[in-house]
Amino acid sequence: MQLPISEDERFEFFSTLQSQLKPKDFWVTDFLATRLMDVEWTFCGGEAENEATVRCCAQYCRDLLRVIHPDIGDFEEALRATPISPSAKTEISNLLLLDASSNPGQITTQQACCAVSGFLHLWFRRNVD
């Protein structure tokens, strides 16, 4: 697969992934809708927004893990307890590590795409591999 570079390609990537993962009759709350739009707009801003995309996805994944597992303070433990595929768990774990350790300007398009994928898997809690 060719990495999405242009804003149109990034929008297509996001839309396709979202349509593949979003369950039928999935109810989108305000909590979810605002975060989905924020990630979409950031990611679709192009390669210059790779770092912002990773930071946004990481923050919203942490937010959702707190909501799903309010009694689990450790994000890795909360992630292990979440019913999503092992590959999505790996993407999210890598996302959280990348967010904690990244240097400005060092985040690639591949990493931004993985961030979006992990984010959408967690938000739609899909266990598909």
DSSP file (Angstrom, degrees, kcal/mol; ACC not computed):
  #  RESIDUE AA STRUCTURE BP1 BP2  ACC     N-H-->O    O-->H-N    N-H-->O    O-->H-N    TCO  KAPPA ALPHA  PHI   PSI    X-CA   Y-CA   Z-CA
    1    1 A M              0   0    0      0, 0.0     2,-0.3     0, 0.0     0, 0.0   0.000 360.0 360.0 360.0 134.3    0.0    0.0    0.0
    2    2 A Q        -     0   0    0      1,-0.1     3,-0.0     0, 0.0     0, 0.0  -0.637 360.0-111.3 -79.2 136.3    1.2    3.4   -0.9
    3    3 A L        -     0   0    0     -2,-0.3     2,-0.5     1,-0.1     7,-0.1  -0.444  31.5-110.3 -69.4 140.3    1.2    5.9    2.0
    4    4 A P        +     0   0    0      0, 0.0    -1,-0.1     0, 0.0   109,-0.1  -0.601  47.7 161.7 -74.0 119.9   -1.3    8.7    1.8
    5    5 A I        +     0   0    0     -2,-0.5    42,-0.5    41,-0.1    -2,-0.0   0.839  49.4  65.1-104.8 -52.1    0.6   11.9    1.2
    6    6 A S  S  > S-     0   0    0     40,-0.1     4,-2.4     1,-0.1     5,-0.2  -0.234  89.1-110.9 -73.4 163.9   -1.9   14.5   -0.1
    7    7 A E  H  > S+     0   0    0      1,-0.2     4,-2.2     2,-0.2     5,-0.2   0.893 119.7  50.8 -60.7 -39.9   -4.8   15.8    1.9
    8    8 A D  H  > S+     0   0    0      2,-0.2     4,-2.3     1,-0.2    -1,-0.2   0.911 110.5  48.2 -65.4 -42.5   -7.2   14.0   -0.4
    9    9 A E  H  > S+     0   0    0      2,-0.2     4,-2.5     1,-0.2    -2,-0.2   0.890 111.8  49.9 -64.6 -39.1   -5.4   10.7   -0.1
   10   10 A R  H  X S+     0   0    0     -4,-2.4     4,-2.5     2,-0.2    -2,-0.2   0.891 110.1  50.4 -67.6 -38.8   -5.3   11.0    3.7
   11   11 A F  H  X S+     0   0    0     -4,-2.2     4,-2.9     2,-0.2     5,-0.2   0.921 111.3  48.8 -63.0 -43.4   -9.0   11.8    3.8
   12   12 A E  H  X S+     0   0    0     -4,-2.3     4,-2.7     2,-0.2     5,-0.2   0.914 111.0  50.2 -62.5 -43.7   -9.7    8.7    1.7
   13   13 A F  H  X S+     0   0    0     -4,-2.5     4,-2.4     2,-0.2     5,-0.2   0.943 114.1  44.6 -58.5 -49.7   -7.5    6.6    4.0
   14   14 A F  H  X S+     0   0    0     -4,-2.5     4,-2.6     1,-0.2    -2,-0.2   0.935 115.2  47.2 -62.2 -48.1   -9.3    7.8    7.1
   15   15 A S  H  X S+     0   0    0     -4,-2.9     4,-2.4     2,-0.2    -1,-0.2   0.903 113.2  48.1 -63.0 -43.0  -12.8    7.4    5.6
   16   16 A T  H  X S+     0   0    0     -4,-2.7     4,-1.9    -5,-0.2    -1,-0.2   0.935 113.8  46.3 -64.1 -47.0  -12.1    3.9    4.3
   17   17 A L  H  X S+     0   0    0     -4,-2.4     4,-1.8    -5,-0.2     5,-0.2   0.910 113.2  49.9 -63.2 -42.3  -10.6    2.7    7.6
   18   18 A Q  H  X S+     0   0    0     -4,-2.6     4,-2.7    -5,-0.2    -1,-0.2   0.918 110.6  49.0 -63.0 -43.4  -13.5    4.3    9.5
   19   19 A S  H  < S+     0   0    0     -4,-2.4    -1,-0.2     1,-0.2    -2,-0.2   0.829 111.6  50.3 -67.9 -30.0  -16.1    2.7    7.3
   20   20 A Q  H  < S+     0   0    0     -4,-1.9    -1,-0.2    -5,-0.2    -2,-0.2   0.843 119.9  34.8 -72.9 -33.7  -14.4   -0.7    7.6
   21   21 A L  H  < S+     0   0    0     -4,-1.8    -2,-0.2    -5,-0.2    -3,-0.2   0.761  90.3  98.0 -95.2 -27.7  -14.2   -0.6   11.4
   22   22 A K  S  < S-     0   0    0     -4,-2.7     3,-0.1    -5,-0.2   103,-0.0  -0.484  73.7-129.6 -69.8 118.6  -17.4    1.3   12.4
   23   23 A P    >   -     0   0    0      0, 0.0     3,-1.5     0, 0.0    -1,-0.1  -0.273  32.6 -89.6 -65.0 153.3  -20.1   -1.3   13.4
   24   24 A K  T 3  S+     0   0    0      1,-0.3     3,-0.1     3,-0.0     0, 0.0  -0.383 113.3  11.5 -61.5 139.2  -23.5   -1.1   11.8
   25   25 A D  T 3  S+     0   0    0      1,-0.2     2,-0.3    -3,-0.1    -1,-0.3   0.749  86.6 170.8  61.9  26.8  -25.9    1.1   13.8
   26   26 A F    <   -     0   0    0     -3,-1.5     2,-0.6     1,-0.1    -1,-0.2  -0.538  31.1-132.5 -69.1 127.9  -22.9    2.4   15.9
   27   27 A W        -     0   0    0     -2,-0.3     2,-0.7    -3,-0.1    -1,-0.1  -0.743  15.3-153.1 -87.4 119.3  -24.2    5.3   18.1
   28   28 A V        -     0   0    0     -2,-0.6     2,-0.1     4,-0.1    -1,-0.0  -0.835  12.4-162.0 -97.1 111.9  -21.8    8.3   17.9
   29   29 A T     >  -     0   0    0     -2,-0.7     4,-3.3     1,-0.1     5,-0.2  -0.350  34.8-104.9 -83.0 168.9  -22.0   10.4   21.0
   30   30 A D  H  > S+     0   0    0      1,-0.2     4,-2.3     2,-0.2     5,-0.3   0.890 122.2  58.5 -59.6 -39.3  -20.8   14.0   21.2
   31   31 A F  H  > S+     0   0    0      1,-0.2     4,-0.9     2,-0.2    -1,-0.2   0.917 115.2  35.1 -55.9 -45.7  -17.8   12.7   23.2
   32   32 A L  H  > S+     0   0    0      2,-0.2     4,-2.9     1,-0.1     5,-0.2   0.921 114.2  56.0 -76.3 -45.8  -16.9   10.5   20.3
   33   33 A A  H  X S+     0   0    0     -4,-3.3     4,-2.5     1,-0.2     5,-0.2   0.894 106.7  48.8 -59.2 -44.2  -17.9   12.7   17.4
   34   34 A T  H  X S+     0   0    0     -4,-2.3     4,-1.9     1,-0.2    -1,-0.2   0.882 114.5  45.9 -65.8 -35.9  -15.8   15.7   18.5
   35   35 A R  H  X S+     0   0    0     -4,-0.9     4,-2.5    -5,-0.3     5,-0.2   0.881 111.1  51.9 -74.2 -38.5  -12.7   13.5   18.9
   36   36 A L  H  X S+     0   0    0     -4,-2.9     4,-2.7     2,-0.2    -2,-0.2   0.936 112.5  46.2 -60.5 -45.9  -13.3   11.7   15.6
   37   37 A M  H  X S+     0   0    0     -4,-2.5     4,-3.0    -5,-0.2     5,-0.3   0.897 111.0  52.8 -64.5 -39.8  -13.6   15.1   13.8
   38   38 A D  H  X S+     0   0    0     -4,-1.9     4,-2.2    -5,-0.2    -2,-0.2   0.933 112.9  43.3 -61.8 -46.6  -10.5   16.4   15.6
   39   39 A V  H  X S+     0   0    0     -4,-2.5     4,-3.0     2,-0.2     5,-0.3   0.931 115.0  50.1 -64.9 -45.1   -8.4   13.4   14.5
   40   40 A E  H  X S+     0   0    0     -4,-2.7     4,-2.7    -5,-0.2    -2,-0.2   0.942 112.9  45.1 -59.4 -49.2   -9.8   13.5   11.0
   41   41 A W  H  < S+     0   0    0     -4,-3.0     4,-0.4     2,-0.2    -1,-0.2   0.897 115.9  47.0 -63.8 -40.3   -9.1   17.2   10.5
   42   42 A T  H >< S+     0   0    0     -4,-2.2     3,-1.3    -5,-0.3    -2,-0.2   0.963 115.3  44.3 -65.7 -51.2   -5.6   16.9   12.0
   43   43 A F  H >< S+     0   0    0     -4,-3.0     3,-1.3     1,-0.3    -2,-0.2   0.892 110.5  54.7 -61.0 -41.7   -4.6   13.9   10.0
   44   44 A C  T 3< S+     0   0    0     -4,-2.7    -1,-0.3    -5,-0.3   -33,-0.2   0.517  85.5  85.6 -74.3  -2.9   -6.1   15.3    6.7
   45   45 A G  T <  S-     0   0    0     -3,-1.3     3,-0.3    -4,-0.4    -1,-0.3   0.537 100.5-116.3 -73.1  -6.3   -4.0   18.4    7.2
   46   46 A G    X   -     0   0    0     -3,-1.3     3,-2.2     1,-0.2    -1,-0.3  -0.400  47.4 -40.3 101.4-177.5   -1.1   16.6    5.4
   47   47 A E  G >  S+     0   0    0    -42,-0.5     3,-1.8     1,-0.3     4,-0.3   0.774 126.1  68.2 -59.7 -28.4    2.4   15.4    6.4
   48   48 A A  G 3  S+     0   0    0     -3,-0.3    -1,-0.3     1,-0.3     4,-0.3   0.707  98.5  54.3 -63.6 -18.0    3.0   18.6    8.3
   49   49 A E  G <> S+     0   0    0     -3,-2.2     4,-2.6    -6,-0.2    -1,-0.3   0.241  73.3 106.7-100.9  12.3    0.4   17.4   10.8
   50   50 A N  H <> S+     0   0    0     -3,-1.8     4,-2.3     1,-0.2     5,-0.2   0.930  83.4  45.0 -56.6 -47.9    2.0   14.0   11.5
   51   51 A E  H  > S+     0   0    0     -4,-0.3     4,-2.5    -3,-0.2    -1,-0.2   0.931 114.0  48.5 -63.9 -45.4    3.2   15.0   15.0
   52   52 A A  H  > S+     0   0    0     -4,-0.3     4,-2.5     1,-0.2    -1,-0.2   0.868 110.0  53.9 -62.3 -36.3   -0.1   16.6   15.9
   53   53 A T  H  X S+     0   0    0     -4,-2.6     4,-2.8     2,-0.2     5,-0.2   0.938 109.8  46.2 -63.1 -47.1   -2.0   13.5   14.6
   54   54 A V  H  X S+     0   0    0     -4,-2.3     4,-2.6     1,-0.2     5,-0.2   0.927 114.4  47.6 -62.4 -45.2    0.1   11.2   16.9
   55   55 A R  H  X S+     0   0    0     -4,-2.5     4,-2.3     2,-0.2    -1,-0.2   0.913 113.9  47.5 -63.2 -42.6   -0.4   13.5   19.9
   56   56 A C  H  X S+     0   0    0     -4,-2.5     4,-2.4    -5,-0.2     5,-0.2   0.939 113.7  46.3 -64.2 -49.1   -4.1   13.8   19.3
   57   57 A C  H  X S+     0   0    0     -4,-2.8     4,-2.3     1,-0.2    -2,-0.2   0.906 113.0  50.4 -61.6 -42.4   -4.6   10.1   18.8
   58   58 A A  H  X S+     0   0    0     -4,-2.6     4,-2.4    -5,-0.2    -1,-0.2   0.931 111.3  47.8 -63.0 -45.9   -2.6    9.3   21.9
   59   59 A Q  H  X S+     0   0    0     -4,-2.3     4,-2.5     1,-0.2    -2,-0.2   0.922 114.0  46.2 -62.5 -43.9   -4.5   11.7   24.1
   60   60 A Y  H  X S+     0   0    0     -4,-2.4     4,-2.3     2,-0.2    -1,-0.2   0.838 110.6  52.8 -72.1 -31.2   -7.8   10.5   22.9
   61   61 A C  H  X S+     0   0    0     -4,-2.3     4,-2.6    -5,-0.2    -1,-0.2   0.924 110.6  47.9 -65.7 -43.4   -6.8    6.8   23.3
   62   62 A R  H  X S+     0   0    0     -4,-2.4     4,-2.0     2,-0.2    -2,-0.2   0.925 111.1  52.0 -61.3 -43.4   -5.7    7.6   26.9
   63   63 A D  H  X S+     0   0    0     -4,-2.5     4,-1.7     1,-0.2    -2,-0.2   0.930 112.1  45.1 -57.7 -47.0   -9.1    9.4   27.5
   64   64 A L  H  X S+     0   0    0     -4,-2.3     4,-3.1     1,-0.2     5,-0.3   0.889 109.0  54.8 -68.7 -38.8  -11.1    6.4   26.2
   65   65 A L  H  X S+     0   0    0     -4,-2.6     4,-2.3     1,-0.2    -1,-0.2   0.878 108.0  51.4 -61.5 -35.7   -9.0    3.9   28.2
   66   66 A R  H  < S+     0   0    0     -4,-2.0    -1,-0.2    -5,-0.2    -2,-0.2   0.880 113.1  45.3 -65.5 -37.8   -9.8    5.9   31.4
   67   67 A V  H  < S+     0   0    0     -4,-1.7    -2,-0.2    -5,-0.2    -1,-0.2   0.919 116.4  44.2 -71.9 -44.2  -13.5    5.9   30.5
   68   68 A I  H  < S+     0   0    0     -4,-3.1    -2,-0.2     1,-0.3    -3,-0.2   0.899 130.3  23.8 -67.2 -41.2  -13.6    2.1   29.6
   69   69 A H    ><  +     0   0    0     -4,-2.3     3,-1.6    -5,-0.3    -1,-0.3  -0.642  67.1 165.4-127.7  72.3  -11.5    1.1   32.7
   70   70 A P  T 3  S+     0   0    0      0, 0.0    -1,-0.1     0, 0.0    -2,-0.1   0.743  78.1  54.0 -64.4 -21.7  -11.9    3.8   35.4
   71   71 A D  T 3  S+     0   0    0      1,-0.1     2,-0.6     7,-0.0    -5,-0.1   0.507  93.3  79.4 -90.6  -3.7  -10.4    1.5   38.0
   72   72 A I    <   -     0   0    0     -3,-1.6    -3,-0.1    -7,-0.2    -1,-0.1  -0.915  53.6-178.1-108.3 114.8   -7.2    0.7   36.1
   73   73 A G        +     0   0    0     -2,-0.6     2,-0.5     4,-0.0    -1,-0.1   0.742  61.2  81.1 -83.6 -24.5   -4.7    3.5   36.3
   74   74 A D     >  -     0   0    0      1,-0.1     4,-2.5     2,-0.0     5,-0.2  -0.731  68.0-151.1 -88.7 124.9   -2.0    1.9   34.1
   75   75 A F  H  > S+     0   0    0     -2,-0.5     4,-2.6     1,-0.2     5,-0.2   0.877  95.6  52.3 -64.8 -38.2   -2.7    2.4   30.4
   76   76 A E  H  > S+     0   0    0      2,-0.2     4,-2.2     1,-0.2    -1,-0.2   0.903 111.7  46.8 -64.8 -39.9   -0.9   -0.8   29.3
   77   77 A E  H  > S+     0   0    0      2,-0.2     4,-1.5     1,-0.2    -2,-0.2   0.915 112.8  49.2 -66.5 -42.5   -3.0   -2.8   31.8
   78   78 A A  H  < S+     0   0    0     -4,-2.5     4,-0.4     1,-0.2    -2,-0.2   0.889 110.4  51.8 -62.6 -38.9   -6.2   -1.1   30.6
   79   79 A L  H >< S+     0   0    0     -4,-2.6     3,-1.3     1,-0.2     5,-0.2   0.909 106.4  53.0 -64.8 -42.1   -5.2   -1.8   27.0
   80   80 A R  H 3< S+     0   0    0     -4,-2.2    -1,-0.2     1,-0.3    -2,-0.2   0.845 108.5  51.6 -60.7 -33.0   -4.7   -5.5   27.8
   81   81 A A  T 3< S+     0   0    0     -4,-1.5    -1,-0.3    -5,-0.1    -2,-0.2   0.494  90.3  98.5 -82.6  -3.6   -8.2   -5.6   29.3
   82   82 A T  S <  S-     0   0    0     -3,-1.3     2,-2.1    -4,-0.4     7,-0.1  -0.715  79.5-124.2 -91.5 132.9   -9.8   -4.0   26.2
   83   83 A P        +     0   0    0      0, 0.0     2,-0.3     0, 0.0    -1,-0.1  -0.451  67.2 115.3 -79.8  73.6  -11.5   -6.4   23.7
   84   84 A I  S    S-     0   0    0     -2,-2.1    43,-0.3    -5,-0.2    38,-0.1  -0.873  72.4 -76.8-130.8 168.5   -9.6   -5.4   20.5
   85   85 A S     >  -     0   0    0     41,-1.0     4,-2.3    -2,-0.3     5,-0.2  -0.197  37.5-117.1 -65.3 153.5   -7.3   -7.4   18.3
   86   86 A P  H  > S+     0   0    0      0, 0.0     4,-2.2     0, 0.0     5,-0.1   0.872 116.0  53.8 -57.8 -37.9   -3.6   -8.0   19.3
   87   87 A S  H  > S+     0   0    0      2,-0.2     4,-2.2     1,-0.2     5,-0.1   0.889 108.8  48.3 -67.1 -36.5   -2.4   -6.0   16.3
   88   88 A A  H  > S+     0   0    0      2,-0.2     4,-2.5     1,-0.2     5,-0.2   0.891 109.7  52.9 -68.0 -38.9   -4.6   -3.0   17.3
   89   89 A K  H  X S+     0   0    0     -4,-2.3     4,-2.7     1,-0.2    -2,-0.2   0.902 109.2  49.8 -61.3 -40.0   -3.2   -3.3   20.9
   90   90 A T  H  X S+     0   0    0     -4,-2.2     4,-2.8     2,-0.2     5,-0.2   0.921 109.7  50.7 -64.5 -43.9    0.3   -3.2   19.5
   91   91 A E  H  X S+     0   0    0     -4,-2.2     4,-2.2     2,-0.2    -2,-0.2   0.914 113.7  44.9 -59.4 -43.0   -0.5   -0.1   17.4
   92   92 A I  H  X S+     0   0    0     -4,-2.5     4,-2.7     2,-0.2    -2,-0.2   0.913 112.6  50.3 -69.8 -42.3   -1.9    1.7   20.4
   93   93 A S  H  X S+     0   0    0     -4,-2.7     4,-2.1     1,-0.2    -2,-0.2   0.932 113.3  46.3 -60.2 -45.5    0.9    0.6   22.7
   94   94 A N  H  X S+     0   0    0     -4,-2.8     4,-2.9     1,-0.2    -1,-0.2   0.880 110.6  54.6 -62.8 -38.3    3.4    1.9   20.1
   95   95 A L  H  X S+     0   0    0     -4,-2.2     4,-2.7    -5,-0.2    -2,-0.2   0.930 108.5  47.2 -60.5 -47.3    1.4    5.1   19.7
   96   96 A L  H  X S+     0   0    0     -4,-2.7     4,-1.6     2,-0.2    -1,-0.2   0.885 114.4  47.2 -65.0 -38.3    1.6    5.8   23.5
   97   97 A L  H  X S+     0   0    0     -4,-2.1     4,-1.6    -5,-0.2    -2,-0.2   0.922 112.3  49.8 -66.3 -44.2    5.3    5.1   23.5
   98   98 A L  H  X S+     0   0    0     -4,-2.9     4,-1.8     1,-0.2    -2,-0.2   0.906 109.4  51.8 -61.3 -42.6    5.9    7.3   20.4
   99   99 A D  H  < S+     0   0    0     -4,-2.7    -1,-0.2     1,-0.2    -2,-0.2   0.883 112.1  46.6 -62.0 -38.3    3.9   10.1   22.0
  100  100 A A  H  < S+     0   0    0     -4,-1.6    -1,-0.2    -5,-0.2    -2,-0.2   0.765 125.0  29.1 -74.9 -25.3    6.0   10.0   25.1
  101  101 A S  H  < S+     0   0    0     -4,-1.6    -2,-0.2    -3,-0.2    -1,-0.2   0.456  86.7 122.7-118.1  -0.9    9.3    9.8   23.4
  102  102 A S     <  -     0   0    0     -4,-1.8     5,-0.0    -5,-0.2    -4,-0.0  -0.268  49.5-140.7 -73.0 150.4    9.0   11.6   20.1
  103  103 A N    >   -     0   0    0      1,-0.1     3,-2.1    -2,-0.0     4,-0.2  -0.872  39.3 -92.8-101.5 139.9   11.1   14.5   19.0
  104  104 A P  T 3  S+     0   0    0      0, 0.0    -1,-0.1     0, 0.0     0, 0.0  -0.230 111.0  15.7 -53.5 135.7    9.4   17.3   17.1
  105  105 A G  T 3  S+     0   0    0    -57,-0.1   -55,-0.0     1,-0.0    -3,-0.0   0.466 101.3  97.2  82.4   1.4    9.5   16.8   13.3
  106  106 A Q    <   +     0   0    0     -3,-2.1     2,-0.4     2,-0.1    -1,-0.0   0.453  51.4 105.9-102.0  -1.7   10.6   13.1   13.6
  107  107 A I        -     0   0    0     -4,-0.2   -56,-0.2     1,-0.0   -57,-0.2  -0.671  59.0-147.1 -87.0 129.9    7.2   11.5   13.1
  108  108 A T     >  -     0   0    0     -2,-0.4     4,-2.0   -58,-0.1     5,-0.1  -0.381  25.2-110.7 -91.4 167.7    6.6    9.8    9.8
  109  109 A T  H  > S+     0   0    0      2,-0.2     4,-2.5     1,-0.2     5,-0.2   0.878 119.4  56.9 -63.0 -38.4    3.5    9.4    7.7
  110  110 A Q  H  > S+     0   0    0      1,-0.2     4,-2.2     2,-0.2    -1,-0.2   0.920 107.5  47.5 -59.0 -44.2    3.6    5.6    8.4
  111  111 A Q  H  > S+     0   0    0      1,-0.2     4,-2.1     2,-0.2    -1,-0.2   0.884 110.9  51.1 -66.0 -38.3    3.5    6.4   12.1
  112  112 A A  H  X S+     0   0    0     -4,-2.0     4,-2.2     2,-0.2    -2,-0.2   0.895 109.9  50.3 -65.0 -39.5    0.7    8.8   11.7
  113  113 A C  H  X S+     0   0    0     -4,-2.5     4,-2.4     2,-0.2    -2,-0.2   0.907 110.9  48.6 -64.8 -41.7   -1.3    6.2    9.7
  114  114 A C  H  X S+     0   0    0     -4,-2.2     4,-2.8     2,-0.2     5,-0.2   0.869 109.4  54.0 -65.3 -36.4   -0.7    3.6   12.5
  115  115 A A  H  X S+     0   0    0     -4,-2.1     4,-2.5     2,-0.2    -2,-0.2   0.931 110.3  45.8 -62.2 -45.7   -1.8    6.2   15.1
  116  116 A V  H  X S+     0   0    0     -4,-2.2     4,-2.6     2,-0.2     5,-0.2   0.908 113.0  50.6 -64.2 -42.2   -5.1    6.7   13.2
  117  117 A S  H  X S+     0   0    0     -4,-2.4     4,-2.5     2,-0.2    -2,-0.2   0.941 112.7  45.1 -62.3 -48.2   -5.6    3.0   12.8
  118  118 A G  H  X S+     0   0    0     -4,-2.8     4,-2.4     1,-0.2     5,-0.2   0.921 112.7  52.2 -61.1 -44.0   -5.0    2.2   16.5
  119  119 A F  H  X S+     0   0    0     -4,-2.5     4,-2.7    -5,-0.2    -2,-0.2   0.935 111.9  44.9 -57.1 -49.6   -7.3    5.1   17.5
  120  120 A L  H  X S+     0   0    0     -4,-2.6     4,-2.3     1,-0.2    -1,-0.2   0.881 111.0  53.3 -67.2 -38.2  -10.1    3.9   15.3
  121  121 A H  H  X>S+     0   0    0     -4,-2.5     5,-1.6    -5,-0.2     4,-0.6   0.932 113.9  43.1 -60.3 -44.6   -9.8    0.3   16.4
  122  122 A L  H  <5S+     0   0    0     -4,-2.4     3,-0.4     3,-0.2    -2,-0.2   0.929 113.8  50.1 -67.7 -44.4  -10.0    1.4   20.0
  123  123 A W  H  <5S+     0   0    0     -4,-2.7    -1,-0.2     1,-0.3    -2,-0.2   0.868 121.3  33.8 -65.7 -35.8  -12.8    3.9   19.5
  124  124 A F  H  <5S-     0   0    0     -4,-2.3    -1,-0.3    -5,-0.2    -2,-0.2   0.458 101.9-138.9 -95.9  -1.2  -15.0    1.3   17.6
  125  125 A R  T  <5 +     0   0    0     -4,-0.6     2,-0.5    -3,-0.4    -3,-0.2   0.895  37.7 171.8  42.6  56.0  -13.6   -1.5   19.8
  126  126 A R      < -     0   0    0     -5,-1.6   -41,-1.0    -6,-0.2     2,-0.8  -0.803  30.6-156.6 -98.0 132.9  -13.3   -3.8   16.9
  127  127 A N        +     0   0    0     -2,-0.5     2,-0.4   -43,-0.3   -43,-0.1  -0.666  43.8 137.0-105.4  73.6  -11.5   -7.1   17.3
  128  128 A V              0   0    0     -2,-0.8   -43,-0.2     1,-0.1   -40,-0.1  -0.981 360.0 360.0-124.2 129.6  -10.6   -7.7   13.6
  129  129 A D              0   0    0     -2,-0.4    -1,-0.1   -42,-0.1    -2,-0.0   0.317 360.0 360.0-128.1 360.0   -7.2   -9.0   12.5
